[in-house]
């Protein structure tokens, strides 16, 4: 939440919030992969970047069954072992939307230059497209120790004896576009980024409240996106000039989302 508020502050021109990119690093898996690639290339030659997403536990579930999704199902990730909140964010793909917001500011890119593809095998974590038509991808196992170790050792690398990626065992790598109907939260994150101002802060705050309510079985899985969408619509996108402004907007969004959660029957 703190980092997302900081990104909301960055949206208003605070260059100090750009703490990574070509001259730094970040421990998030996908944007860490972009840091590793862009650190060795002239940013002027980059056309766009691509983040990959597993698609979560419901990537193949019929949309008609979404009304029956339980917290236990939403937190059973098919690829990663994570906490409950981030597992739900993966199921809604809000996590990928937040990563798009991060990437926009970490790498100084517009939303249109940040592609996202669903990649169930999670072997490729990020790709960078260059102006000459070439693409460089970063591959690895689904283990957070790799990006964390790179962030700690940058610009070097730690030898912590990881399990090597076995491409022959994987056999096939699959990719597909993000399904807007299946992942409405992802689209809301894009909208917040493009709207600017404090909208990313509202997005993050409302999502945290809605996910907590879902995990407490107070709202349904599909209610998460509805509550976030209404919070974005009804919370005043106030001017942000200080960190106190960010925290005030965060609080207003949480109150709005909380009221919406309580209204769900």
N, C-alpha and C positions, 0 to 999 in steps of 0.2 A: 504494500500500500504506500509506503514511504517513497519507494522508487517511482511509482506511477504518479504520485503527487508531484514529485520532482520533474517528471516528464511534462506534466501539465504546466508547471512553472516555466520550463524551457520553451514551451509553445509560445510564450510571450516575449521571447528574445533574450533570455538569460543564457549567454554563451557558456557560462561556467557550468551549466548542467551537461554539456557535451563532454562526458568523462571517458569516452572510449572512442572507437573508430580506428582509423589508421594509426593513431599515435598512442593507443591504449588497449585495454582488453576488457572483456566482460565474461562472466562465468556461465551465463545462459547458453545452453547447448547450441541452438541455431545461430544466434548472433555471435557466439564465440567462433563458430566456423567461418563466419564472414570476416571477423577480425583477423583470423589466421591467414585468410586469402588476401584481403585488401592490404595487410601490412607489407606485403611483398610486391605490390603493384601500384602504379600511379592511379590515384582516384579519378583523374580526368579521363582515363580510358575505360571506366566502368559504365556500362549501359543500364544494368539493373541487377538486383539480387533476388534470390529465391529462397524462401524458408519452406521447409517440409513439415508436415504434420502427420501424425499416425492416424488421425481420424477418430481416435478414442474407441470405447467399447461398443458404440452404437453406429459405427460406420456402415454396417450392413443391415441393421434392424429396420423393418418396415416402419414408415413414418406413422402409420396408424396405431402402432404399439407404444408410441412415446408417452402416452398418457398413463401407462402402467409402470414406468421406470421407477425403481426404488433407489435410495441412497446406496444400498449394498451393491447394486448393479453398476451405478455410476462411478463408484470408487474402485471397481475391479478393472484396472487398466490392462489391456492386452500385451503391452510392451514394457512399460516402465513401472517401477515400484516407487510410489510417491505418497505424499500426504493426502488427506481426504479432500481438502479444498482445491488443490491444484489438480487432483484427479477429476473432479467435477468440471473444472475449467477446461480440461482436455476433452471431456465428453461433449461440452458445448462449443468447443474451439474458441472460447473467450481467451484462453491462454495464448493462442496464436494471434488473435487480434491485438492483445497487449504487446506481443513481440513485434508486430508490425509497427506499432506506435514507437516502441523502443528503437527499432531499426531506423525509422525515419529521422530520429534525432541523433542517434549514435553515428550514422553514416551520412547525414545531411542529404536525404533522398525524399522525393515526393512519394505519396502513396502509390501513384501509378507505376513507379519504378521498383515496387516491392511485390513480387509474385509469391503466392502460396500454393503449394500442391499437396494433396493428400498422398502419402507414401507409406503404406502399411508396414513395410519391412523395416522402416526407420534405420536404414543403413546409410543413406545420404542425409546429412543434417543441414546442409546449406550449399547453395551454388551461386557463383558470381558470373554474370554474362558481360563480356567485354565488347567494345565497339568493333573489333575485327571479326566478330562472329564466334569466337572461341568461348567455351564455358569451363570453368574450373569448379569442381565439386569437392567437398570435404566429407569423407566417409569415416565411419567408426561404429563400434558396438553401442548399444543403448545403455551407457554407463556414465553417470554424471561425474565420475572421478576424472574422466579424460578432459572435459572442458575446464573443470576446477583446477586440475594440475597445470594445464596450459596457462590459465590466468595467473596462477601463483608463480610459475617459472618464466613467464614471458620476458624476453624474447626467446628463451631456451625451452627445453622440454624435459620433463621428469621421466625417469625410467622406473615405473612402479609395477612392471610386469603385468600389464593388462591382458585380458583374453583377446586374442587377435580376431579380427573380422574375417569370417569364412564365407567368401562370396560364392564358392562352389556349392556350399551347403544351402545358401539362400536360393541359388538357381536363377530366380527371376526377380527383377525389381519393377514394381508397378507404381504408376502415377496417375492421378486424376484431378480434375478441377474440384474446387470446394463447392459443395451443394448448398446453395443459399437457404433452401427450405429445411435442410437437415441441421444447418448451423447458423441460425439467425444472429446469434451473439457475435459471430465473426463479422458479419456485415455491419452491426452496430458499432463495433470498434473502428472499422474503416470510416464510417460516417463521423465518429467523434474526432478522429485524426484530421479529416478533411475540413470539419467545421472549425476546428481550432479553439482558441480561447481556453476556457476551463473545462471543455467537454470531455477530454480524456480523464480528468479528475472525477467528474460526475459519473462517467462510465464505470471506472474502477470501484468507486465507493458503493454505487448501487449494486454492482455485481457481488461484492463481498457480502452485503446484507442479504441479497436474494439467495446466494449459495448457502449461507449459514441457515436461513429459514428452510431451505430444501433439505439440508442435512438433518435438521431438527424435525423433519416431516410435517412442517407447517404449510408448505406449498408444494405444488407438483414440479416436476422437472421442466416442463414446457413453460411454467410460470416465470422461470428465471429470466428468459429473454423478454417477456412481456413487461416485467417490472423494470428491467433496465431501460427498455425503450420508452416507457412512460416517464421514468425519472429523467431521462435525457430531454424529453419534450417539456416537462413541467418545472424542472429546476432551473432557476434563473442563471444563465451563463454570465455571471458577474465578471467585471474586469478584475484581472489579477496583476498586481504589481509587487506584492510581497509574499513571503512564505505564509504569513498569517492569513492572507487572502485565500491561499490554497487550502489551508486547514479549515477555514470558515466555509468554503464551498464544499469541501469534503463532508463536513458535518451536515450541511443543508441537504446534500444528496442522500446521505444516510438516513436522515429523518424522513425524507420523501419516500425512499425505498421501504423503510420500515412501516410507514403508514400503508403503503400499497400491499405489502405482505400481509398485514393484519386484515386487509379488506378481502383477501382471497377466501372464497368459501368452498 
